[in-house]
Amino acid sequence: MLDVKNISYSISNRKLFENASFNIPSGYHVGLVGKNGIGKTTLFNLIDKNLLLDEGEINLQKTKKISILQQEIPNTNLSILDYVLSTDSETQLLIEEFENSKDQNRIIELSSILDEKNAYKDEWKASYILSGLGFKKDDQSKKINELSGGWRNRVGLAATLYSDPDLLLLDEPTNHLDFESVVWFENFLKEFKGTFIMISHDRQVLNNTVDHILHVENHNLNLYTGNYDQFESQFAQKSLAHEAMFKKQQAFKQKVMKFVDRFGAKATKAKQAQSRLRSLEKIDMVDAIISDRTISFSFPKPNNLGTSMLTINKVDAGYDEIPVLKNINLSISNDSRIALVGANGNGKSTLIKLIAGNLEPMKGNIIKKRNLKIGYFAQHQADELDLEKTGYQVLSEIDPEKPDLFIRGVLGRFGFDKQKSETKIENLSGGEKTRLLFCLMSYHSPDLLLMDEPTNHLDIDSRLSLINSLNEFEGAIILVSHDKDIIEKVADQILVIKDSQVNLFMDDISDYEDILKDELRPSKGNKNKNSYDSNKKSRKIENQINKLIVMKEELEEKMSSLENIDNFQLLEELSNKYNDIKKEISDLENEWIDNSS
C-alpha cells in the first residue's frame, strides 16, 4: 500500500532521513517510534505531501484514501456531531442532493450510490465514535467553540476515525484521553480493517494495537515484526554485545526488587507486590538497555516525613457552590502510592486541586501534617512558563540567594547540562519542558507529589526514567494518568472517581481494565439483570433495523426497475415509503445508542 524509497530530508541543515526505505502492505497496524525530535511527525507530513522530499519518493496506491489526525480544530459554531459528519463532505453533498432532487432518474442513481456507501448509518457511526471518546449523547449537540483545547483534540480524533480511510496516520492520539477512553480506542484500533501508522509513547497502547514497529534511528527507518515489547527484545539483541550490559541488567533487577521488598511485607499491599514480582519476569534485558540510553533524573529526598500526612473527612468539593465530589474520605500516609482513575470530567483534577490546597472544601474538613510540603505537577503549567527565559533564570528567581553552583546542580539532577539550562524555554522540546516542571515542583523537597498526567510529552525511554525516579522517591505519590504502564509500576492503590464518589478499587489496574473491556462487549452470560435487560432491548432494536433494511432494499429494487421507470405516481409513493423507512431506521439507531450508553 505505502512504498517509501530512498528518501532523504533535512531541516536547517539538520539531517532527519538519509536514503531511508520501507514498505507497508495493506492491513498492517504500525507503531512509529523513536526519540523526541528525531523526525516522526515530519515523516507524516512527508507522506501527506505537506512537505517536499529532498530525495527519493513516497508512493501510495492509487484510489487509496489517506487521513491524518487533525491537530487544530477550527473555532466553528457547528455542533460536535455535525462537525464530525461535515468532515466527509462528499457524502453530505450527495445526501443533500438526494433529499432535494426532483429528477427521478437522478434520485435512483443517488439512492444506489448512497446505499453502496452505507451513508445513512453515518450519523450512528459518528455518534458511536464520539461516545467511545467520552462525549455523552447530550454533549454531542454542544458547539465546537464552547470546548477546551483537550476536548477539541478529541473531536479531531473522532473526525479522523469517522473518515474510515485506507491509511490512517495518528500522531499521539491518546494524549488527551482518560484511561477509560484509551481502552475504547485500543478496541477500535484492533478491529480497524484498514492500515494505520501511529506515533505513540505509550508502550501499553502499542503492545495492545500494533503488529509492526517502524523505528527511526540514525536517519534510517527500520520495520520490525511484532508489538513494542517484541521490538524492544529484537533491538536489545543487537545492543547486548558486551558483558557489561549483562551487569547493567542485574543492577536494574536489583533496583526493582528493592521496591518490591519495600511493600512485600504489608498485607494490604501483598497483591500489588506479587504483581510487581510477576512484571519482573518480563523486564529481563530490555529495560536495562532502555535505562542505559535514557536521561535519568531524580526527585529530592523529603525532609519532613511522618506516618500520616493528610486526612480528608466527609468532604464535598466543587465549583460555584455545585459539588463535583461528595463525602470524600481519604487518608494519605508517608508511603502512599495512589492512582486516580475515572472518565474525564468525573473529578480527578478536582481531587488533586483539593489536596494541593488550590480548592477549599465546601463541606467537611481536611487535616494536614504540620509543615507538609506538596509538589504539584499539571500540564497547563507549561503554558504559564515565560518562554523568553531559560531554565536557569526561572530556577534562580525562586531562590535568588542560592549560588550558581547550587542552581546548576539542581537542574543537573533533571538532565539539564550547562547548554540546556541556558536554552530559552521556547526552544525546549515538550519532554524537556516537562522535566523542567518536575524540577520546579520538587525544588523545596516535597513530602507528597501530585502528578496530573505527567507522561504526556515524554517519549517511551523518558517514561521509564520517570517510573524509576518515582519508585526511588521516599515520600507519597498521587498520580493521574491514562498510561497503564506507569500506574502498574508505581501505584499500589487505585481510587475510582465516578458518580461524584471516590471509592477504593480492591484489585490492580489490569482488573480494572478488564471491567472496562467487558463493558464494551455484548454481555453474553452477564448475570446483572439491568445489563441483561439492556442487551435484550438492544438485540430487539437490531432485529427491527435489519427488517427495515430488507424492506428498504426491496423498495430500492422497485424504484430502479425498468418496469416502473415511467410510472411517476408509483415512484413517488415508493419514494415516500423509502424516506419513511430511512427515518425509522435512523430513529432506531439513535435509540440503540441511548440504550447502549
Phi and psi in degrees as a GROMACS rama.xvg file:
@    title "Ramachandran Plot"
@    xaxis  label "Phi"
@    yaxis  label "Psi"
@TYPE xy
-116.448  122.566  LEU-2
-122.793  116.061  ASP-3
-111.519  119.846  VAL-4
-122.073  117.191  LYS-5
49.2456  48.317  ASN-6
-84.9171  146.223  ILE-7
-134.122  141.429  SER-8
-157.191  136.97  TYR-9
-131.58  151.616  SER-10
-123.734  118.866  ILE-11
51.2974  47.8259  SER-12
67.5172  6.49489  ASN-13
-97.7458  116.372  ARG-14
-76.6124  127.483  LYS-15
-102.468  -45.0964  LEU-16
-131.878  141.706  PHE-17
-140.183  111.327  GLU-18
53.584  42.5028  ASN-19
-92.6043  141.383  ALA-20
-141.168  147.653  SER-21
-164.606  161.783  PHE-22
-134.097  131.833  ASN-23
-120.085  109.932  ILE-24
-71.8081  167.155  PRO-25
-61.0676  141.198  SER-26
90.07  -7.31093  GLY-27
-71.4268  140.63  TYR-28
-111.95  108.578  HIS-29
-116.791  133.543  VAL-30
-100.123  127.979  GLY-31
-100.356  116.362  LEU-32
-128.945  160.253  VAL-33
157.29  167.066  GLY-34
-62.7993  157.732  LYS-35
-59.5172  138.141  ASN-36
80.9126  8.08155  GLY-37
-88.9985  -11.7222  ILE-38
121.267  15.2969  GLY-39
-66.8505  -49.561  LYS-40
-65.8753  -35.8363  THR-41
-60.1532  -39.7767  THR-42
-60.5824  -42.408  LEU-43
-58.9336  -43.6074  PHE-44
-66.7748  -29.8645  ASN-45
-71.566  -41.9459  LEU-46
-63.7134  -39.2484  ILE-47
-84.6344  4.79348  ASP-48
66.6182  20.9084  LYS-49
-80.5973  -18.8476  ASN-50
-127.149  152.342  LEU-51
-102.893  135.431  LEU-52
-66.3561  151.257  LEU-53
-76.928  -42.667  ASP-54
-148.122  162.614  GLU-55
88.7217  -171.433  GLY-56
-149.678  150.887  GLU-57
-124.358  119.628  ILE-58
-119.369  127.098  ASN-59
-111.08  135.256  LEU-60
-51.5801  137.622  GLN-61
-61.5397  149.976  LYS-62
75.3056  -5.38318  THR-63
-84.6941  132.985  LYS-64
-94.4088  134.737  LYS-65
-116.773  142.508  ILE-66
-138.72  133.345  SER-67
-116.63  140.175  ILE-68
-58.3376  126.942  LEU-69
-75.9723  125.411  GLN-70
-89.7321  -26.1761  GLN-71
-122.82  124.479  GLU-72
-102.26  128.881  ILE-73
-61.9307  149.026  PRO-74
-81.1418  79.4989  ASN-75
-107.895  160.205  THR-76
-88.2579  0.956831  ASN-77
-67.3049  151.747  LEU-78
-70.7516  164.07  SER-79
-58.8964  -47.7714  ILE-80
-64.6526  -44.8085  LEU-81
-64.0879  -35.0924  ASP-82
-64.1436  -46.3765  TYR-83
-60.6417  -44.3723  VAL-84
-62.911  -36.3565  LEU-85
-69.0806  -17.5362  SER-86
-69.1399  -18.8838  THR-87
-100.952  72.2179  ASP-88
-64.5362  -32.16  SER-89
-62.3115  -47.4053  GLU-90
-65.1515  -41.0687  THR-91
-62.9227  -38.519  GLN-92
-66.7536  -38.7906  LEU-93
-65.2353  -41.8564  LEU-94
-63.1367  -43.8223  ILE-95
-61.6038  -42.4123  GLU-96
-66.0432  -41.5867  GLU-97
-61.2403  -42.2029  PHE-98
-74.6777  -19.7884  GLU-99
-109.095  -10.8087  ASN-100
-72.4254  144.81  SER-101
-114.077  1.24345  LYS-102
-87.2579  110.659  ASP-103
-60.4941  -37.882  GLN-104
-64.9686  -40.697  ASN-105
-69.177  -36.3799  ARG-106
-60.6858  -44.4534  ILE-107
-63.2395  -42.8664  ILE-108
-63.5384  -45.7247  GLU-109
-65.5903  -37.5789  LEU-110
-58.6816  -43.6338  SER-111
-65.1957  -41.4725  SER-112
-64.7571  -46.3722  ILE-113
-66.7754  -35.6084  LEU-114
-67.4817  -39.5612  ASP-115
-64.2655  -35.0029  GLU-116
-82.8073  -5.15587  LYS-117
55.4637  41.0441  ASN-118
-65.7512  -32.8827  ALA-119
-80.8265  1.11803  TYR-120
-96.4687  2.10468  LYS-121
-63.1582  -43.0021  ASP-122
-65.1063  -40.2916  GLU-123
-60.8931  -44.3696  TRP-124
-63.4825  -45.383  LYS-125
-62.1433  -42.557  ALA-126
-65.9037  -38.597  SER-127
-61.9744  -44.686  TYR-128
-65.373  -45.0258  ILE-129
-61.1  -39.8966  LEU-130
-61.0025  -43.3953  SER-131
-63.4761  -30.2205  GLY-132
-92.2469  12.1858  LEU-133
103.909  2.19842  GLY-134
-92.7909  111.881  PHE-135
-66.6231  161.51  LYS-136
-52.1841  -46.3476  LYS-137
-67.0619  -31.5637  ASP-138
-68.8162  -23.5892  ASP-139
-68.7901  -12.9205  GLN-140
-92.0446  -3.95127  SER-141
-66.7952  154.833  LYS-142
-80.8724  146.557  LYS-143
-58.1128  -40.9427  ILE-144
-71.3437  -1.18218  ASN-145
-93.3471  -6.91605  GLU-146
-92.4181  150.587  LEU-147
-76.0119  170.9  SER-148
-58.9994  -42.2437  GLY-149
-63.5597  -42.215  GLY-150
-71.4535  -31.972  TRP-151
-64.5298  -37.5859  ARG-152
-62.107  -34.9034  ASN-153
-65.2245  -39.5217  ARG-154
-61.9648  -42.0139  VAL-155
-60.4743  -40.4398  GLY-156
-65.6803  -42.404  LEU-157
-60.3136  -43.4843  ALA-158
-63.3772  -38.5222  ALA-159
-67.2963  -44.4424  THR-160
-66.5477  -37.6514  LEU-161
-63.7646  -31.0699  TYR-162
-65.0736  -17.4118  SER-163
49.8566  57.8787  ASP-164
-81.2941  173.179  PRO-165
-78.5071  -34.558  ASP-166
-128.203  122.577  LEU-167
-111.379  125.964  LEU-168
-110.741  115.775  LEU-169
-119.826  118.287  LEU-170
-106.312  107.147  ASP-171
48.7431  57.4259  GLU-172
-69.4203  -19.6704  PRO-173
-95.3829  1.55113  THR-174
-56.5656  -35.4034  ASN-175
-110.118  18.3105  HIS-176
-98.7501  152.594  LEU-177
-86.6269  172.936  ASP-178
-58.9314  -40.3996  PHE-179
-63.0503  -43.0527  GLU-180
-69.0803  -32.5944  SER-181
-62.3225  -41.8613  VAL-182
-61.1224  -44.4129  VAL-183
-61.5998  -44.9902  TRP-184
-61.6941  -42.4786  PHE-185
-58.3336  -43.6079  GLU-186
-62.9474  -39.7219  ASN-187
-61.9412  -46.0425  PHE-188
-66.2542  -36.5943  LEU-189
-59.6785  -37.0805  LYS-190
-91.4058  -3.30464  GLU-191
-65.9602  125.574  PHE-192
-82.7544  -20.3359  LYS-193
-85.4134  -161.192  GLY-194
-104.917  139.641  THR-195
-137.988  151.589  PHE-196
-122.48  125.865  ILE-197
-126.778  124.847  MET-198
-84.0893  122.935  ILE-199
-152.291  144.942  SER-200
-106.271  11.132  HIS-201
-100.228  103.844  ASP-202
-65.7647  -31.0607  ARG-203
-67.6101  -41.8846  GLN-204
-61.3578  -43.7685  VAL-205
-63.4101  -44.0164  LEU-206
-61.6749  -35.0613  ASN-207
-86.8691  -11.9394  ASN-208
-127.401  -23.3777  THR-209
-106.411  155.773  VAL-210
-117.631  -2.47986  ASP-211
-144.801  151.554  HIS-212
-121.711  129.163  ILE-213
-104.232  113.755  LEU-214
-104.271  128.03  HIS-215
-98.5573  120.381  VAL-216
-160.696  137.736  GLU-217
53.0144  44.2784  ASN-218
66.4226  12.8992  HIS-219
-121.295  166.921  ASN-220
-129.966  115.568  LEU-221
-118.787  130.836  ASN-222
-98.3246  126.073  LEU-223
-114.76  146.735  TYR-224
-88.235  134.489  THR-225
117.438  177.553  GLY-226
-84.4726  -168.145  ASN-227
-66.6156  -44.9741  TYR-228
-61.2151  -38.8392  ASP-229
-67.0323  -37.5869  GLN-230
-61.8379  -45.8218  PHE-231
-61.1567  -36.9508  GLU-232
-63.4706  -44.6733  SER-233
-64.4381  -42.1115  GLN-234
-67.1379  -37.6498  PHE-235
-64.2944  -36.3764  ALA-236
-58.007  -35.322  GLN-237
-70.4784  -30.2972  LYS-238
-91.2092  -20.0722  SER-239
-83.6146  62.0671  LEU-240
-94.5859  -19.3475  ALA-241
-120.652  155.292  HIS-242
-62.7633  -26.3778  GLU-243
-60.409  -33.5053  ALA-244
-67.3635  -32.8158  MET-245
-63.5742  -40.322  PHE-246
-63.5135  -38.2845  LYS-247
-65.7307  -36.3945  LYS-248
-61.0421  -46.0274  GLN-249
-65.3684  -38.9781  GLN-250
-64.2011  -38.3995  ALA-251
-65.6992  -41.974  PHE-252
-62.43  -39.3856  LYS-253
-62.9206  -35.5931  GLN-254
-64.2976  -42.0755  LYS-255
-68.4994  -41.2094  VAL-256
-62.9422  -34.1936  MET-257
-61.0672  -40.1058  LYS-258
-68.583  -42.381  PHE-259
-62.7657  -43.5798  VAL-260
-61.2853  -30.4316  ASP-261
-62.1723  -33.8441  ARG-262
-108.995  -10.9775  PHE-263
-61.3803  -27.8116  GLY-264
-83.2122  -9.241  ALA-265
-90.1458  121.526  LYS-266
-60.2041  -36.9816  ALA-267
-70.134  -16.3718  THR-268
-120.017  16.1719  LYS-269
-62.1287  -41.3094  ALA-270
-63.8567  -41.3975  LYS-271
-65.8103  -37.774  GLN-272
-64.2631  -41.7766  ALA-273
-63.9073  -39.5757  GLN-274
-61.7187  -40.1323  SER-275
-65.9214  -36.8567  ARG-276
-64.4689  -40.4764  LEU-277
-64.5408  -38.198  ARG-278
-66.6947  -24.694  SER-279
-62.3774  -31.1051  LEU-280
-63.4506  -29.1167  GLU-281
-84.5553  -17.8367  LYS-282
-65.7714  -55.8951  ILE-283
44.7481  -138.249  ASP-284
-83.7147  -17.8043  MET-285
-63.4697  -53.5984  VAL-286
-68.3771  -26.8272  ASP-287
-62.3849  -41.2024  ALA-288
-70.4808  -40.3218  ILE-289
-60.7261  -44.3725  ILE-290
-60.0166  -35.5987  SER-291
-67.4064  -29.3615  ASP-292
-101.475  -1.04735  ARG-293
-91.4472  160.488  THR-294
-82.8589  114.04  ILE-295
-84.7353  153.266  SER-296
-146.735  165.565  PHE-297
-146.215  143.51  SER-298
-86.7478  143.585  PHE-299
-67.3227  157.308  PRO-300
-74.038  131.105  LYS-301
-64.3486  148.612  PRO-302
-106.07  -5.10838  ASN-303
-133.261  42.2331  ASN-304
-76.4951  141.264  LEU-305
-142.406  -178.752  GLY-306
-68.6432  -52.0303  THR-307
-110.116  131.373  SER-308
-100.931  -46.5552  MET-309
-155.877  136.755  LEU-310
-128.837  130.359  THR-311
-109.192  122.406  ILE-312
-115.849  112.694  ASN-313
46.5314  50.9648  LYS-314
-96.3171  137.329  VAL-315
-104.167  139.868  ASP-316
-138.996  142.771  ALA-317
179.036  -154.885  GLY-318
-137.962  143.651  TYR-319
52.9615  42.924  ASP-320
65.6964  12.3742  GLU-321
-110.04  114.584  ILE-322
-71.5293  133.942  PRO-323
-92.9815  -38.1061  VAL-324
-123.348  141.696  LEU-325
-126.916  142.384  LYS-326
52.0871  51.2462  ASN-327
-76.7688  129.46  ILE-328
-128.912  116.725  ASN-329
-152.375  137.396  LEU-330
-122.153  129.851  SER-331
-116.301  121.224  ILE-332
-104.511  179.006  SER-333
-68.3015  -18.9216  ASN-334
-115.652  20.0548  ASP-335
-65.2501  137.386  SER-336
-132.542  90.5206  ARG-337
-112.672  131.762  ILE-338
-108.507  133.672  ALA-339
-100.965  126.686  LEU-340
-126.757  159.358  VAL-341
146.815  156.722  GLY-342
-62.3333  149.128  ALA-343
-56.5239  136.756  ASN-344
94.5295  -8.51754  GLY-345
-80.2555  -19.7372  ASN-346
124.712  15.0217  GLY-347
-62.5738  -49.9786  LYS-348
-66.524  -30.9391  SER-349
-61.692  -44.3093  THR-350
-64.8221  -40.5578  LEU-351
-61.1653  -45.7717  ILE-352
-63.7506  -36.8073  LYS-353
-62.5808  -46.5212  LEU-354
-66.418  -37.1291  ILE-355
-70.5009  -16.8907  ALA-356
89.926  8.79907  GLY-357
-86.1162  -4.21389  ASN-358
-141.466  128.078  LEU-359
-84.2983  142.451  GLU-360
-67.2464  142.268  PRO-361
-82.1813  -22.8253  MET-362
-158.426  152.014  LYS-363
82.9693  -169.324  GLY-364
-145.317  158.748  ASN-365
-123.187  127.424  ILE-366
-109.083  118.276  ILE-367
-110.584  145.431  LYS-368
-62.5966  144.828  LYS-369
-60.489  134.925  ARG-370
63.2851  25.2743  ASN-371
-62.7922  128.364  LEU-372
-106.44  129.726  LYS-373
-119.892  129.38  ILE-374
-102.503  125.367  GLY-375
-120.778  120.416  TYR-376
-113.05  130.613  PHE-377
-144.311  145.197  ALA-378
-60.4832  -34.3001  GLN-379
-63.9285  -17.9727  HIS-380
-63.5237  -26.6732  GLN-381
-62.9798  -33.7392  ALA-382
-71.326  -17.5112  ASP-383
-93.5033  -4.64313  GLU-384
-71.7912  145.01  LEU-385
-78.9759  106.557  ASP-386
-65.9687  -19.6751  LEU-387
-82.0657  -14.6484  GLU-388
-93.4218  164.394  LYS-389
-97.2082  165.595  THR-390
-59.8534  -38.3461  GLY-391
-61.7452  -43.5445  TYR-392
-64.8766  -43.1436  GLN-393
-62.9452  -43.8654  VAL-394
-70.4468  -36.7825  LEU-395
-63.5483  -34.5212  SER-396
-69.5931  -25.3723  GLU-397
-66.2245  -38.8759  ILE-398
-142.62  78.899  ASP-399
-61.9554  -20.5153  PRO-400
-78.3995  -16.1752  GLU-401
-73.8453  141.538  LYS-402
-70.7576  161.536  PRO-403
-56.0494  -42.836  ASP-404
-62.7645  -37.2422  LEU-405
-66.7733  -46.3778  PHE-406
-60.5771  -43.155  ILE-407
-67.8169  -32.484  ARG-408
-66.4387  -40.0967  GLY-409
-64.602  -44.8811  VAL-410
-63.8455  -37.4029  LEU-411
-63.2592  -29.862  GLY-412
-63.5612  -22.3883  ARG-413
-110.866  25.3049  PHE-414
83.7537  16.4843  GLY-415
-102.161  109.188  PHE-416
-80.4697  -176.736  ASP-417
-58.7463  -41.8809  LYS-418
-65.6557  -47.4009  GLN-419
-67.0966  -36.4765  LYS-420
-69.6463  -18.9087  SER-421
-106.128  13.8312  GLU-422
-88.8659  135.515  THR-423
-57.4471  142.536  LYS-424
-60.1162  -32.6389  ILE-425
-64.0505  -20.4874  GLU-426
-98.4908  3.86125  ASN-427
-84.5122  149.981  LEU-428
-72.7108  169.192  SER-429
-58.31  -41.3223  GLY-430
-66.4221  -37.3763  GLY-431
-68.418  -37.9984  GLU-432
-63.3051  -39.6715  LYS-433
-62.5128  -44.2278  THR-434
-63.3962  -35.8018  ARG-435
-64.2752  -40.2581  LEU-436
-64.8145  -38.1668  LEU-437
-58.4343  -43.1807  PHE-438
-63.1463  -45.0474  CYS-439
-67.7548  -43.8822  LEU-440
-70.5438  -20.2188  MET-441
-108.688  10.2808  SER-442
-58.3986  -39.2484  TYR-443
-91.9516  24.1265  HIS-444
53.8427  66.6854  SER-445
-66.919  154.132  PRO-446
-87.5746  -27.0488  ASP-447
-130.479  126.642  LEU-448
-102.227  126.416  LEU-449
-108.086  115.323  LEU-450
-119.195  107.376  MET-451
-102.455  103.216  ASP-452
52.0372  62.1934  GLU-453
-76.4978  -12.5018  PRO-454
-97.5344  -0.87519  THR-455
-54.3366  -39.0313  ASN-456
-110.498  15.8389  HIS-457
-98.3816  138.481  LEU-458
-75.904  176.002  ASP-459
-59.8265  -42.5874  ILE-460
-65.1566  -41.6891  ASP-461
-67.6841  -31.1612  SER-462
-63.3774  -39.4747  ARG-463
-65.4939  -38.107  LEU-464
-63.1728  -39.2961  SER-465
-63.3575  -43.5539  LEU-466
-59.0214  -45.1901  ILE-467
-60.8925  -42.6397  ASN-468
-65.4175  -41.3404  SER-469
-67.6369  -37.5973  LEU-470
-68.6696  -26.6996  ASN-471
-86.7123  -15.8536  GLU-472
-66.1155  135.687  PHE-473
-92.7784  -5.63201  GLU-474
-95.1729  -161.783  GLY-475
-94.2469  155.45  ALA-476
-136.876  133.374  ILE-477
-122.075  127.862  ILE-478
-127.669  131.679  LEU-479
-113.992  122.87  VAL-480
-158.848  146.493  SER-481
-91.9776  0.020193  HIS-482
-90.4438  107.778  ASP-483
-60.1839  -35.0123  LYS-484
-61.1339  -46.1633  ASP-485
-70.9133  -35.8377  ILE-486
-63.6367  -44.0151  ILE-487
-64.2458  -37.0106  GLU-488
-95.1606  -12.9896  LYS-489
-113.377  -44.5487  VAL-490
-83.7824  145.666  ALA-491
-120.46  3.47771  ASP-492
-144.534  135.785  GLN-493
-120.931  128.766  ILE-494
-111.19  128.106  LEU-495
-97.342  124.226  VAL-496
-101.055  111.603  ILE-497
-158.685  139.9  LYS-498
53.2932  43.466  ASP-499
67.7921  10.186  SER-500
-115.982  151.475  GLN-501
-115.433  110.413  VAL-502
-124.488  141.49  ASN-503
-73.9703  131.153  LEU-504
-97.6143  122.488  PHE-505
-76.9656  -18.5257  MET-506
-105.184  -166.776  ASP-507
-97.3919  -179.964  ASP-508
-66.3113  -28.7714  ILE-509
-66.4916  -37.7114  SER-510
-66.121  -39.8946  ASP-511
-64.0575  -41.0993  TYR-512
-62.0338  -39.7807  GLU-513
-61.5125  -38.9402  ASP-514
-62.8674  -43.2594  ILE-515
-63.5018  -40.0421  LEU-516
-66.0104  -38.4249  LYS-517
-62.2304  -34.7626  ASP-518
-68.6448  -23.4699  GLU-519
-81.7838  -20.2387  LEU-520
-91.4304  154.155  ARG-521
-58.9042  135.904  PRO-522
-85.0115  62.3937  SER-523
-65.6476  123.606  LYS-524
79.3769  4.55811  GLY-525
-70.2696  127.168  ASN-526
-87.0174  -7.59956  LYS-527
-71.12  120.658  ASN-528
-63.7916  -43.1698  LYS-529
-61.0682  -42.9367  ASN-530
-64.9873  -40.4244  SER-531
-61.805  -47.9756  TYR-532
-62.0335  -39.4075  ASP-533
-62.765  -43.2943  SER-534
-71.4653  -32.6591  ASN-535
-62.7569  -42.561  LYS-536
-65.5796  -40.1288  LYS-537
-60.6887  -43.1451  SER-538
-63.6163  -38.2359  ARG-539
-63.2574  -43.1397  LYS-540
-63.1545  -42.7705  ILE-541
-60.3014  -40.4499  GLU-542
-63.3505  -40.7393  ASN-543
-62.9129  -43.2342  GLN-544
-61.9158  -44.712  ILE-545
-61.5306  -39.224  ASN-546
-64.7365  -41.9172  LYS-547
-66.7142  -34.5144  LEU-548
-64.561  -40.3841  ILE-549
-60.8195  -44.9699  VAL-550
-62.5052  -39.603  MET-551
-62.9956  -42.9121  LYS-552
-65.8498  -36.6209  GLU-553
-64.2443  -40.8548  GLU-554
-64.7264  -40.1008  LEU-555
-60.8243  -40.8055  GLU-556
-63.3335  -42.906  GLU-557
-66.1031  -39.9579  LYS-558
-66.874  -29.0762  MET-559
-96.127  0.21925  SER-560
-69.9719  137.989  SER-561
-64.132  -28.3313  LEU-562
-63.952  -29.684  GLU-563
-103.814  1.55442  ASN-564
-60.5468  -28.9371  ILE-565
-102.164  -0.733767  ASP-566
-92.7263  85.5966  ASN-567
-68.1637  -32.0745  PHE-568
-65.2362  -44.3615  GLN-569
-64.3323  -41.9273  LEU-570
-62.3304  -36.4632  LEU-571
-67.1295  -41.1412  GLU-572
-63.6641  -44.9618  GLU-573
-62.7776  -39.5438  LEU-574
-65.1512  -39.6126  SER-575
-64.8658  -43.6995  ASN-576
-61.8817  -41.2061  LYS-577
-59.5382  -45.8603  TYR-578
-66.6256  -36.786  ASN-579
-63.1056  -42.8765  ASP-580
-66.1937  -40.5387  ILE-581
-58.7994  -43.9249  LYS-582
-63.953  -41.9018  LYS-583
-63.3142  -40.5159  GLU-584
-62.593  -44.5445  ILE-585
-61.2586  -43.0819  SER-586
-63.4041  -41.0867  ASP-587
-67.8649  -37.1711  LEU-588
-63.6294  -40.2795  GLU-589
-64.8835  -38.9529  ASN-590
-63.9936  -38.9738  GLU-591
-62.1509  -42.2729  TRP-592
-63.2021  -46.3588  ILE-593
-60.7216  -39.1768  ASP-594
-71.0656  -28.4852  ASN-595
-87.2915  -20.2127  SER-596
